[in-house]
């Protein structure tokens, strides 16, 4: 299974992710997986790139 390592997160982001995991009764790792799934699903639904531009804007920018 692929892995993802994210470096140099702000401490407040790390703390918020840990609090979210504790609130939902799961591990931080499981919470991160769920957030990644939600991001992918919502980007696809809204036709957004995970990098911030709408699909139509990316297509327009291409030669």
Buried (B, 14 or more C-beta within 10 A) or exposed (E): EEEEEEEEEEEEEEEEBEEBBEEEEEEBEEBBEBEEEEEEEEBEEEEBEEEEEEEEEBEEEEE
